[in-house]
């Protein structure tokens, strides 16, 4: 993930979670174990 390029010196990736609607993409700075590419694509379509 591009979080390392955020330019925020004290950013703790372990504190970052991302969802697209109800589709978990990242949890604690890592790819979410339940991430579903097809579901993410459907949300963004």
N, C-alpha and C positions, 0 to 999 in steps of 0.2 A: 504494500500500500504506500501511497505517496505521503503519508503523515510525517515522515522524516524530513520532508521538504517544506513543511508548513512555515518555517521561519520563526517559530515560537520557542524561545530558549528553554523555558521551564515546562514545556508540554510533556505530560506523562501519558504515553500511548495506552497504558493499561486502564486509563480512565475514559477512553473513547469508545463509544458504541454508536453504530449507524443503522438506521432502518429506512427502507423505502416503503412508505405506508406501513403495513404490518409485516413486511419481509425483512427479517434480520440479515444484515450484511456483515457487520463487524461487531464483535463483543470483546471488551477488554483489550482493544487494540489489535485483535487478530480476526481472521475470517471466522464468521459465526459457524459453529458446527452444523447448524440446520440450514445454512445458506442454500437457496435453490435458484440457480441461474435463470431457469425458465420463468419462475415467479417474479424475479427482479426485472427481467425483460418485459414481462406483461405489465408491470406497474409503470414502466417508463414509456410504454408504447402509446 
